[in-house]
Amino acid sequence: MTRALKQAIRLYLLPILYHLRIFDLLVRMSRRPFVIVMYHGVREKSEGFGINSRHLPLRDFRAHLRFFSTKL
């Protein structure tokens, strides 16, 4: 998929689907529940976490990805 197409989908198609409540329908029809996980940031090393100590060390982030990939 080209970059221009991805940008067009993000700018035009997704807002239309949202306003038409298509996402709600897809969620209700989904057989598998899904979770959205957000991180403030990921850092290479665990020391010196910087911004308000909400960054995750890279090794922990990789462990999270392994966990989610086996559970989904």
N, CA, C and O atoms as CSV, one atom per row, in Angstrom:
chain,resi,resn,atom,element,x,y,z
A,1,MET,N,N,0.845,-1.167,0.000
A,1,MET,CA,C,0.000,0.000,0.000
A,1,MET,C,C,0.898,1.241,0.000
A,1,MET,O,O,1.850,1.329,0.776
A,2,THR,N,N,0.592,2.169,-0.855
A,2,THR,CA,C,1.431,3.357,-0.966
A,2,THR,C,C,1.191,4.301,0.198
A,2,THR,O,O,0.170,4.239,0.884
A,3,ARG,N,N,2.154,5.167,0.392
A,3,ARG,CA,C,2.063,6.133,1.489
A,3,ARG,C,C,0.868,7.077,1.288
A,3,ARG,O,O,0.159,7.406,2.240
A,4,ALA,N,N,0.656,7.506,0.036
A,4,ALA,CA,C,-0.459,8.412,-0.259
A,4,ALA,C,C,-1.801,7.744,0.032
A,4,ALA,O,O,-2.720,8.388,0.539
A,5,LEU,N,N,-1.913,6.460,-0.287
A,5,LEU,CA,C,-3.156,5.737,-0.026
A,5,LEU,C,C,-3.397,5.600,1.471
A,5,LEU,O,O,-4.519,5.793,1.940
A,6,LYS,N,N,-2.350,5.266,2.225
A,6,LYS,CA,C,-2.484,5.161,3.678
A,6,LYS,C,C,-2.920,6.489,4.285
A,6,LYS,O,O,-3.764,6.529,5.180
A,7,GLN,N,N,-2.333,7.575,3.786
A,7,GLN,CA,C,-2.680,8.890,4.306
A,7,GLN,C,C,-4.128,9.241,3.960
A,7,GLN,O,O,-4.838,9.814,4.786
A,8,ALA,N,N,-4.559,8.910,2.773
A,8,ALA,CA,C,-5.939,9.181,2.375
A,8,ALA,C,C,-6.922,8.391,3.232
A,8,ALA,O,O,-7.963,8.913,3.631
A,9,ILE,N,N,-6.589,7.135,3.513
A,9,ILE,CA,C,-7.452,6.310,4.371
A,9,ILE,C,C,-7.546,6.932,5.751
A,9,ILE,O,O,-8.632,7.044,6.319
A,10,ARG,N,N,-6.394,7.339,6.293
A,10,ARG,CA,C,-6.365,7.936,7.620
A,10,ARG,C,C,-7.159,9.244,7.680
A,10,ARG,O,O,-7.878,9.505,8.644
A,11,LEU,N,N,-7.017,10.049,6.646
A,11,LEU,CA,C,-7.656,11.366,6.662
A,11,LEU,C,C,-9.135,11.339,6.315
A,11,LEU,O,O,-9.907,12.138,6.845
A,12,TYR,N,N,-9.547,10.422,5.425
A,12,TYR,CA,C,-10.915,10.468,4.910
A,12,TYR,C,C,-11.771,9.264,5.294
A,12,TYR,O,O,-12.881,9.422,5.803
A,13,LEU,N,N,-11.253,8.065,5.049
A,13,LEU,CA,C,-12.073,6.875,5.246
A,13,LEU,C,C,-12.332,6.578,6.725
A,13,LEU,O,O,-13.471,6.314,7.109
A,14,LEU,N,N,-11.308,6.619,7.539
A,14,LEU,CA,C,-11.490,6.290,8.952
A,14,LEU,C,C,-12.455,7.239,9.663
A,14,LEU,O,O,-13.301,6.769,10.423
A,15,PRO,N,N,-12.364,8.556,9.450
A,15,PRO,CA,C,-13.362,9.431,10.092
A,15,PRO,C,C,-14.794,9.152,9.618
A,15,PRO,O,O,-15.738,9.223,10.405
A,16,ILE,N,N,-14.946,8.837,8.335
A,16,ILE,CA,C,-16.283,8.509,7.824
A,16,ILE,C,C,-16.817,7.255,8.503
A,16,ILE,O,O,-17.967,7.227,8.942
A,17,LEU,N,N,-15.988,6.218,8.591
A,17,LEU,CA,C,-16.408,4.974,9.251
A,17,LEU,C,C,-16.745,5.224,10.719
A,17,LEU,O,O,-17.690,4.643,11.252
A,18,TYR,N,N,-15.980,6.077,11.358
A,18,TYR,CA,C,-16.233,6.396,12.766
A,18,TYR,C,C,-17.592,7.078,12.925
A,18,TYR,O,O,-18.385,6.699,13.787
A,19,HIS,N,N,-17.853,8.071,12.100
A,19,HIS,CA,C,-19.114,8.813,12.218
A,19,HIS,C,C,-20.328,7.976,11.827
A,19,HIS,O,O,-21.434,8.229,12.303
A,20,LEU,N,N,-20.130,6.993,10.973
A,20,LEU,CA,C,-21.231,6.103,10.601
A,20,LEU,C,C,-21.411,4.972,11.605
A,20,LEU,O,O,-22.284,4.119,11.442
A,21,ARG,N,N,-20.586,4.970,12.640
A,21,ARG,CA,C,-20.629,3.948,13.689
A,21,ARG,C,C,-20.283,2.550,13.171
A,21,ARG,O,O,-20.710,1.546,13.740
A,22,ILE,N,N,-19.513,2.497,12.097
A,22,ILE,CA,C,-19.083,1.209,11.548
A,22,ILE,C,C,-18.163,0.499,12.537
A,22,ILE,O,O,-18.225,-0.722,12.680
A,23,PHE,N,N,-17.303,1.268,13.223
A,23,PHE,CA,C,-16.397,0.653,14.186
A,23,PHE,C,C,-17.175,-0.052,15.295
A,23,PHE,O,O,-16.815,-1.156,15.702
A,24,ASP,N,N,-18.235,0.582,15.780
A,24,ASP,CA,C,-19.058,-0.051,16.814
A,24,ASP,C,C,-19.623,-1.375,16.322
A,24,ASP,O,O,-19.629,-2.370,17.046
A,25,LEU,N,N,-20.096,-1.374,15.088
A,25,LEU,CA,C,-20.641,-2.594,14.494
A,25,LEU,C,C,-19.575,-3.680,14.394
A,25,LEU,O,O,-19.830,-4.839,14.723
A,26,LEU,N,N,-18.395,-3.307,13.944
A,26,LEU,CA,C,-17.306,-4.281,13.816
A,26,LEU,C,C,-16.908,-4.850,15.174
A,26,LEU,O,O,-16.618,-6.041,15.290
A,27,VAL,N,N,-16.894,-4.009,16.192
A,27,VAL,CA,C,-16.558,-4.473,17.536
A,27,VAL,C,C,-17.600,-5.477,18.016
A,27,VAL,O,O,-17.253,-6.521,18.568
A,28,ARG,N,N,-18.868,-5.164,17.808
A,28,ARG,CA,C,-19.935,-6.077,18.240
A,28,ARG,C,C,-19.908,-7.396,17.481
A,28,ARG,O,O,-20.235,-8.444,18.039
A,29,MET,N,N,-19.518,-7.348,16.213
A,29,MET,CA,C,-19.495,-8.561,15.386
A,29,MET,C,C,-18.234,-9.395,15.606
A,29,MET,O,O,-18.184,-10.567,15.233
A,30,SER,N,N,-17.235,-8.794,16.203
A,30,SER,CA,C,-15.957,-9.479,16.383
A,30,SER,C,C,-16.121,-10.667,17.329
A,30,SER,O,O,-16.743,-10.565,18.387
A,31,ARG,N,N,-15.562,-11.763,16.930
A,31,ARG,CA,C,-15.601,-12.960,17.782
A,31,ARG,C,C,-14.530,-12.896,18.858
A,31,ARG,O,O,-14.664,-13.500,19.923
A,32,ARG,N,N,-13.479,-12.167,18.572
A,32,ARG,CA,C,-12.371,-12.070,19.517
A,32,ARG,C,C,-12.294,-10.661,20.072
A,32,ARG,O,O,-12.226,-9.697,19.309
A,33,PRO,N,N,-12.302,-10.529,21.376
A,33,PRO,CA,C,-12.165,-9.184,21.948
A,33,PRO,C,C,-10.759,-8.644,21.677
A,33,PRO,O,O,-9.814,-9.410,21.491
A,34,PHE,N,N,-10.642,-7.359,21.658
A,34,PHE,CA,C,-9.328,-6.778,21.453
A,34,PHE,C,C,-9.075,-5.700,22.489
A,34,PHE,O,O,-10.004,-5.145,23.074
A,35,VAL,N,N,-7.820,-5.420,22.701
A,35,VAL,CA,C,-7.402,-4.450,23.700
A,35,VAL,C,C,-6.450,-3.475,23.021
A,35,VAL,O,O,-5.613,-3.868,22.209
A,36,ILE,N,N,-6.589,-2.220,23.360
A,36,ILE,CA,C,-5.649,-1.213,22.869
A,36,ILE,C,C,-4.721,-0.874,24.025
A,36,ILE,O,O,-5.171,-0.475,25.099
A,37,VAL,N,N,-3.432,-1.035,23.796
A,37,VAL,CA,C,-2.429,-0.761,24.824
A,37,VAL,C,C,-1.603,0.428,24.367
A,37,VAL,O,O,-1.148,0.476,23.224
A,38,MET,N,N,-1.414,1.379,25.258
A,38,MET,CA,C,-0.628,2.564,24.924
A,38,MET,C,C,0.526,2.702,25.910
A,38,MET,O,O,0.391,2.411,27.099
A,39,TYR,N,N,1.640,3.142,25.398
A,39,TYR,CA,C,2.824,3.368,26.222
A,39,TYR,C,C,3.238,4.826,26.098
A,39,TYR,O,O,3.103,5.427,25.033
A,40,HIS,N,N,3.740,5.391,27.182
A,40,HIS,CA,C,4.273,6.745,27.123
A,40,HIS,C,C,5.573,6.767,26.346
A,40,HIS,O,O,5.873,7.739,25.652
A,41,GLY,N,N,6.340,5.704,26.459
A,41,GLY,CA,C,7.590,5.630,25.735
A,41,GLY,C,C,8.347,4.365,26.098
A,41,GLY,O,O,8.060,3.711,27.100
A,42,VAL,N,N,9.314,4.038,25.266
A,42,VAL,CA,C,10.166,2.864,25.482
A,42,VAL,C,C,11.606,3.350,25.392
A,42,VAL,O,O,11.976,4.082,24.474
A,43,ARG,N,N,12.403,2.933,26.357
A,43,ARG,CA,C,13.810,3.343,26.373
A,43,ARG,C,C,14.708,2.121,26.310
A,43,ARG,O,O,14.343,1.039,26.769
A,44,GLU,N,N,15.871,2.306,25.742
A,44,GLU,CA,C,16.839,1.225,25.586
A,44,GLU,C,C,17.289,0.667,26.941
A,44,GLU,O,O,17.385,-0.547,27.118
A,45,LYS,N,N,17.558,1.551,27.879
A,45,LYS,CA,C,18.060,1.132,29.195
A,45,LYS,C,C,17.043,1.483,30.269
A,45,LYS,O,O,16.239,2.401,30.107
A,46,SER,N,N,17.090,0.738,31.367
A,46,SER,CA,C,16.110,0.965,32.428
A,46,SER,C,C,16.461,2.159,33.316
A,46,SER,O,O,15.567,2.749,33.924
A,47,GLU,N,N,17.732,2.526,33.406
A,47,GLU,CA,C,18.075,3.664,34.250
A,47,GLU,C,C,17.902,4.973,33.478
A,47,GLU,O,O,17.968,4.998,32.249
A,48,GLY,N,N,17.686,6.029,34.203
A,48,GLY,CA,C,17.507,7.335,33.575
A,48,GLY,C,C,16.218,7.439,32.790
A,48,GLY,O,O,16.233,7.788,31.609
A,49,PHE,N,N,15.105,7.141,33.434
A,49,PHE,CA,C,13.830,7.083,32.726
A,49,PHE,C,C,13.323,8.437,32.254
A,49,PHE,O,O,12.387,8.488,31.456
A,50,GLY,N,N,13.897,9.513,32.711
A,50,GLY,CA,C,13.544,10.818,32.167
A,50,GLY,C,C,12.140,11.274,32.516
A,50,GLY,O,O,11.815,11.461,33.688
A,51,ILE,N,N,11.320,11.449,31.516
A,51,ILE,CA,C,10.009,12.070,31.676
A,51,ILE,C,C,9.129,11.273,32.633
A,51,ILE,O,O,8.717,10.157,32.318
A,52,ASN,N,N,8.848,11.829,33.767
A,52,ASN,CA,C,7.956,11.329,34.821
A,52,ASN,C,C,7.929,9.811,35.013
A,52,ASN,O,O,6.894,9.263,35.392
A,53,SER,N,N,9.007,9.148,34.769
A,53,SER,CA,C,9.189,7.707,35.058
A,53,SER,C,C,8.122,6.817,34.435
A,53,SER,O,O,7.793,5.776,35.004
A,54,ARG,N,N,7.585,7.186,33.310
A,54,ARG,CA,C,6.547,6.379,32.678
A,54,ARG,C,C,7.019,5.705,31.404
A,54,ARG,O,O,6.206,5.241,30.605
A,55,HIS,N,N,8.313,5.650,31.213
A,55,HIS,CA,C,8.859,4.959,30.053
A,55,HIS,C,C,9.220,3.535,30.455
A,55,HIS,O,O,9.643,3.286,31.584
A,56,LEU,N,N,9.053,2.624,29.537
A,56,LEU,CA,C,9.280,1.216,29.798
A,56,LEU,C,C,10.631,0.800,29.227
A,56,LEU,O,O,10.983,1.210,28.121
A,57,PRO,N,N,11.389,-0.004,29.963
A,57,PRO,CA,C,12.638,-0.510,29.388
A,57,PRO,C,C,12.333,-1.387,28.172
A,57,PRO,O,O,11.302,-2.058,28.124
A,58,LEU,N,N,13.229,-1.376,27.202
A,58,LEU,CA,C,13.043,-2.114,25.957
A,58,LEU,C,C,12.822,-3.600,26.207
A,58,LEU,O,O,11.984,-4.210,25.543
A,59,ARG,N,N,13.551,-4.197,27.146
A,59,ARG,CA,C,13.391,-5.637,27.400
A,59,ARG,C,C,11.981,-5.951,27.913
A,59,ARG,O,O,11.412,-6.987,27.567
A,60,ASP,N,N,11.415,-5.057,28.741
A,60,ASP,CA,C,10.049,-5.262,29.223
A,60,ASP,C,C,9.029,-5.087,28.098
A,60,ASP,O,O,8.044,-5.822,28.022
A,61,PHE,N,N,9.273,-4.111,27.230
A,61,PHE,CA,C,8.378,-3.894,26.096
A,61,PHE,C,C,8.356,-5.120,25.190
A,61,PHE,O,O,7.293,-5.544,24.736
A,62,ARG,N,N,9.525,-5.684,24.932
A,62,ARG,CA,C,9.591,-6.907,24.113
A,62,ARG,C,C,8.849,-8.060,24.790
A,62,ARG,O,O,8.192,-8.854,24.118
A,63,ALA,N,N,8.952,-8.151,26.099
A,63,ALA,CA,C,8.219,-9.190,26.835
A,63,ALA,C,C,6.712,-8.976,26.695
A,63,ALA,O,O,5.959,-9.939,26.547
A,64,HIS,N,N,6.276,-7.730,26.741
A,64,HIS,CA,C,4.856,-7.427,26.553
A,64,HIS,C,C,4.401,-7.859,25.166
A,64,HIS,O,O,3.334,-8.455,25.020
A,65,LEU,N,N,5.208,-7.559,24.141
A,65,LEU,CA,C,4.845,-7.948,22.779
A,65,LEU,C,C,4.735,-9.466,22.643
A,65,LEU,O,O,3.821,-9.972,21.990
A,66,ARG,N,N,5.673,-10.191,23.265
A,66,ARG,CA,C,5.600,-11.663,23.228
A,66,ARG,C,C,4.337,-12.148,23.921
A,66,ARG,O,O,3.670,-13.058,23.430
A,67,PHE,N,N,4.005,-11.551,25.053
A,67,PHE,CA,C,2.813,-11.929,25.787
A,67,PHE,C,C,1.555,-11.712,24.940
A,67,PHE,O,O,0.720,-12.607,24.811
A,68,PHE,N,N,1.432,-10.509,24.363
A,68,PHE,CA,C,0.241,-10.208,23.567
A,68,PHE,C,C,0.161,-11.079,22.316
A,68,PHE,O,O,-0.934,-11.466,21.906
A,69,SER,N,N,1.295,-11.391,21.710
A,69,SER,CA,C,1.252,-12.202,20.486
A,69,SER,C,C,0.823,-13.640,20.777
A,69,SER,O,O,0.262,-14.296,19.900
A,70,THR,N,N,1.071,-14.139,21.975
A,70,THR,CA,C,0.631,-15.503,22.309
A,70,THR,C,C,-0.812,-15.523,22.786
A,70,THR,O,O,-1.470,-16.561,22.713
A,71,LYS,N,N,-1.317,-14.389,23.276
A,71,LYS,CA,C,-2.680,-14.339,23.823
A,71,LYS,C,C,-3.719,-13.996,22.763
A,71,LYS,O,O,-4.905,-14.262,22.960
A,72,LEU,N,N,-3.304,-13.417,21.655
A,72,LEU,CA,C,-4.280,-12.971,20.653
A,72,LEU,C,C,-4.509,-13.995,19.579
A,72,LEU,O,O,-5.301,-13.766,18.666
